[in-house]
Amino acid sequence: MVLDETDKEMLEKEIRLFIEVIPHEIRVHMYRDIQGLLQIKEVGDFVLGLGIGYIICPFLSKYVSKHGRKPTDEEFKDIQIIIINHVNAIREAILKT
């Protein structure tokens, strides 16, 4: 991996923060009006996709602020691997809700 340890920790913190708000996100997106408006067929899948965005966006913003540049292709591959390694934990949190 080329992503440095502090960046890995920053990314894993974003993952933990999202896992903590999963119950709220599930409650919000369970309302039929919202499901219809957003055309949500499966709330769990929707929240998983939403979570990936919730994780990536603040991480990239902090990364650019810290380094003054976007991640390289190799760094972005590391970011993807770290997120993929946490998908099961995110899914489990969704299923528990």
Phi, psi and omega per residue, in radians:
M1 nan 2.461 3.122
V2 -1.784 -0.258 3.125
L3 -1.213 2.270 -3.083
D4 -1.290 2.868 -3.007
E5 -1.068 -0.692 -3.138
T6 -1.176 -0.608 3.091
D7 -1.213 -0.675 3.078
K8 -1.062 -0.785 3.123
E9 -1.092 -0.696 3.123
M10 -1.102 -0.741 3.124
L11 -1.162 -0.770 3.131
E12 -1.142 -0.521 3.053
K13 -1.149 -0.733 3.096
E14 -1.084 -0.665 3.107
I15 -1.114 -0.819 3.127
R16 -1.070 -0.718 3.127
L17 -1.079 -0.713 3.125
F18 -1.172 -0.744 3.140
I19 -1.002 -0.635 3.118
E20 -1.132 -0.557 -3.091
V21 -1.664 0.037 -3.133
I22 -0.959 -0.800 3.135
P23 -0.985 -0.697 3.101
H24 -1.116 -0.801 -3.120
E25 -1.089 -0.692 3.107
I26 -1.097 -0.813 -3.133
R27 -1.046 -0.783 -3.109
V28 -1.081 -0.745 -3.032
H29 -1.566 0.078 3.068
M30 -1.445 -0.315 -3.133
Y31 -1.155 2.277 -3.084
R32 -1.019 -0.653 3.141
D33 -1.059 -0.760 -3.136
I34 -1.212 -0.720 3.127
Q35 -1.053 -0.715 3.123
G36 -1.183 -0.777 -3.139
L37 -1.064 -0.763 -3.101
L38 -1.606 -0.007 -3.130
Q39 0.966 0.864 3.140
I40 -1.491 2.149 3.088
K41 -1.665 -0.693 -3.132
E42 -2.282 1.935 -3.056
V43 -1.052 -0.740 -3.123
G44 -1.046 -0.779 3.116
D45 -1.145 -0.689 3.123
F46 -1.087 -0.798 -3.114
V47 -1.163 -0.605 3.073
L48 -1.086 -0.829 3.109
G49 -1.109 -0.735 3.087
L50 -1.041 -0.720 -3.131
G51 -1.094 -0.713 3.113
I52 -1.030 -0.738 3.081
G53 -1.139 -0.724 3.112
Y54 -1.087 -0.548 -3.129
I55 -1.395 -0.857 -3.038
I56 -1.169 -0.818 -3.021
C57 -1.049 -0.935 3.138
P58 -1.171 -0.590 3.110
F59 -1.085 -0.841 -3.118
L60 -1.100 -0.659 3.099
S61 -1.077 -0.792 3.117
K62 -1.181 -0.649 3.141
Y63 -1.082 -0.841 -3.136
V64 -1.108 -0.703 3.102
S65 -1.085 -0.700 -3.101
K66 -1.267 -0.784 -3.002
H67 -1.764 -0.265 -3.112
G68 1.267 0.346 3.133
R69 -2.799 2.867 3.037
K70 -1.346 2.767 3.077
P71 -1.103 2.559 3.036
T72 -1.227 2.969 3.093
D73 -1.007 -0.731 3.140
E74 -1.150 -0.704 3.100
E75 -1.148 -0.692 3.140
F76 -1.155 -0.597 3.054
K77 -1.084 -0.726 3.087
D78 -1.078 -0.737 3.112
I79 -1.032 -0.803 3.129
Q80 -1.083 -0.755 -3.132
I81 -1.076 -0.773 -3.138
I82 -1.083 -0.777 3.136
I83 -1.133 -0.796 3.129
I84 -1.023 -0.674 3.121
N85 -1.146 -0.301 3.130
H86 -1.831 -0.023 -3.093
V87 -1.037 -0.702 3.141
N88 -1.086 -0.698 3.105
A89 -1.128 -0.666 3.108
I90 -1.157 -0.800 3.118
R91 -1.062 -0.737 3.118
E92 -1.060 -0.738 3.103
A93 -1.108 -0.651 3.100
I94 -1.146 -0.785 -3.115
L95 -1.168 -0.523 3.121
K96 -1.235 -0.386 -3.049
T97 -1.426 nan nan
